[in-house]
Amino acid sequence: MKQRQGTGGKPADLARQCDQILKTKKFRDYPGARNGLQVTHGRQVKRIGWAVDADMESIRKAGKKEVDFLMVHHGLFWGSSALDRKIRVKRIREAKRLGVAIYSSHLPLDAHPELGNSIGLLKALGLGESKRKPFGVAMGRAIGWKVEGVKIRISDLGFRIRDLRSNEGEKVRRWDGVKVIEAGPKVCRRIGIVTGGFEDLDQVVKAGLDTLITGEADYPTEVKARELGINLILGGHRETEVFGVRELAARIRAHM
C-alpha cells in the first residue's frame, strides 16, 4: 500500500474524478465489483493511498499511515456466502473506524489505454514501442493488448516478468511465483497481455497468438495451452495488477 499527501476535495469529489478518467459508466463488470466509492466520510481528503486489494491488511496500513482515501483494484463486495459477508462487514467497520474512504475500480482500470494494468505491464516488459491492438474481451470490453511484429525469446520474457518492480516501492525483487509454460515457439512474435486472471484460450487461438502473459490460470487451461502449442506466462494475479491503482492515484494527486 502506497500513499501520497495533498489537500483535495471530499471522497465523493475524488471518486467522480476517477470515474470520469476511467469512463466507469461505459463498463459492465462482474458481480461484486461495484466500481466506485465503497466506503466514505465527510472530511476533506488529505492523503491518498493505493493497494491492489481492499483487504484488512491494506485497510489497517492505510489507517496507520493516515491515508483517508484508499484506491484499490479489488473492492469489498466479491462473494456472497455467509463467510464473505462476515469478512466484508469487518473490513467496512475497520475502514470507518480508521476514517479510510475506499474507491474501487476493476475492469475500467484494467482496460484504460494510458493508466491501466495491462498497458502498464506491457510497458514494464519493454514492449511499449511495439505495434499493439486491443485484445482479451471480458464482459464485452477488451481489457488487454496483443503485441505483433516482435521477436523475443520466451526465456527473455520470463526473466523480464520476474525482474519487474513490485508495488511495495523502492526495491526491485524477483517474482518467485512466476510460472512459464514453454509449449510454443522459442521466439515469440504475437503476444497477448491481460493482467489478473485470463483463461480464454479461444480468444488466444482466434487472434493467432503464440504467447499469453497473464496473472493466473487454472490447471485445465495450462493443459490445453500445452496441447495447443501456446506459451503461457503466469506472473501472479496481484503482481500483474499493481500498475493501475498506482498510476490513477498519481493522476488524481496531480490535480489536488
N, C-alpha and C positions, 0 to 999 in steps of 0.2 A: 504494500500500500504506500503510495507516494502522495505528497501534498504540495500545494503552492499557496502563498499567502497574498491577500489583497483585500480590497473592500468592494463588494459588488452589491447587487440587489438582494431581495429575498429569494428563497429557494424556488418559488414559482416563477420568478423572473428569469433565473438562470435556466430552469427547465424549459421554458419557452424558447430561449436562445438555442439550446441544444436541439430541440425538436425542429426548429427552422433550419439549422445547419444540416441535420441528418434527414430532413424530409420525412419525418416519422409517420405522418398521416398517410403516406403513399404505400406503406408496408403492411402486409398481413403477416402476422408472426405466429409462432407456435403457441398452443395453450399454455398459459402460465408466464409467458414473457412479460406481459403488461408493461410495454415500453413507456417510460415517462417517470414522473415523480411518484415514489412509492412510500416515502416517509418524509414529513416536512416539519417545519417550525416557523414561528413568526418573526424571527430576527433577521437582521442583515447578515449576509454571508461574509465571513472574514477569511476563511481558509478552505481551499478546495483540495480534495484528495481523490485518488483513484485506485481501484483494485479490480481484478477480474471478477471476483465473486463477492456477493453480499453475505458472506458467512460471518459467524460470530467473531472469529479471529480478526477479520478486516474491520468490523464494526468497533471492536474494542481498541484496535490500533488507532483508528480514526479518533476515538474519544481521547485516547492518551495523548495524541498529537494535536488536540484541539481543532481537528477538522470538523467543520459544521456543514459541509456539502460533499458527500461521497459519491463519485461517479463509478458505476460498475457495469459490467457486460452481462453477467448472470444475476438477475434480481432475486426477489424474495418469494415469488409465487409459483415456483416449479413444484409439481407434485400435489396430489390431493388426498393422500392417505391420512389417517389419523396421526401418524408419526410426523409426516410432512407438516401438517397444520400445527402440531405442538412445537416443532422446531421453529416454524415461521413466527409464531406468537412470541417466543422467547427472543428472537432476533429483533423484531419490531419493538418490543418492550425495552430492550437494551439500547437500541438506537435512539428512542425517545428519551430515555433516562440520561443518555450522554449528550443529547442535543445534536445528533447527527442526522441531517436530511440525506435521503438516498435517492439518486436518479439512476435509472437503468435503461440501457439500450442494447438490444440483441441483434436481430438481423439488420436493422438500419446501420448499425455500427460495423457489422461485418462487411457490408456492401459499399460503404462510402468510397468514392473513387480517389479521394485525397487523404482522408483520415482513417480509413477503415483498416480492419485487421488483415484482410487478405492482401491489400495493396502494401500494407506495412511489412508483411512477411516477404512479399515479392521483392521489395526494395532491399530489405535486410539481407536477402540471399544474393544480392548483386545483380538482379535481373531487371532493374528499373529502366534501363535503356532499351530493353528488348521489345519487339513487337508483341502486343497483347490484345486480347479480346475478352469480353465478359464470358464467364463460364460458371457452372455449378449452381443450378437453379434450386432454390429452396422456397417453398410457399409462393411460387410464382415469380420470384425475382432472382436474378443472378447475384450471388454473393461472393464469387471468386473470379479468378482470371485464368486464361490459358495463354501460355507463352510459346511463340513459334519462332522458327528461324535461329535457334540457338544450337550450340554443340557443347555440351558439358557432361563430363563423366558422372555416372551415378555415384561413384565413390566421393567425388568432389562435392556434390550436393549434400551427401550425408555429413561430410565434415563441416560444411558451411552451417547447416542447421544445428549441429552440435555446438558450434562455437558462437552462436548468436548471443547478444547481450540480453540478460534477463531483466524483468521489470523490477527486480529488487534494487536496481540502481547502478551504483558506481563501478561494480566489478563485472568482468566477463567470466562466466562459468560454463562448464560443459553441461549439456542437457543429457544426463545419464540415461534418461528413459527413451531416447530416440531409437526407433526400430526401422531398419532398412531392409526391405524385401527386394532383392535383385532378381526379378523374374523377367525383365525386359531387356532392351539393348543396353550395352555398357555405356554408350554415348547417347544421352537424352537430347531429343530435338523438339519434342512437343510436350510441354509440361503443364499440368493443371495444378492450381494452388487454391485451396479452400481451407480456411482455418477452422479450428474446433473439431467437429466430428463430421465426416462426409464419407458415405459408403455407397453412393450411387454409381456403380461401375457401368451401368447402361449409358449414362451421360459421358463417361470417360471414353468408352468404345465409340460412341456416336461422334464424338469430337476428334477421334483419331489420335488420341494422346498415347504416348508410350510411358509416361510417368505421372503419378499423382502424389502431391505433397499435401498432407492434411495433419490434423492433430491426433485423431484416433479412429480406428475402425474395428468392427467386431471380427471374430475369428473366421466366420464363413466368407467375409469379404477378403480376408487375407488369402484364403484357399483359392477363391475364384480369381484373384489377381495373379496368382502363380499359374493357374491353368490358362489364363488369357494372355500371359506374357507381358504383364504390366508391372513396371517398377512401382513400389509403394513405399513412401517415406512417412512415418508416423512420428511427429515431433512432440506430441503431448497436447492434450486439449487446452489446458490453461496456458502452457508455454507459447502456443501459437496465437494466443489472443490477448497478448499484453499491449499490442500496438494501438488499438482504437481508443481505449479509455485514456491512455497517456496523451495521445495527440489531441483528442477532444478537450481534455482538461487544459492543455496548453492554449488551444484556440480560445476557450472561454476566458481564461485568465488574461489573455492579451486585450480583452475588451472590458476588463474590470476597472 
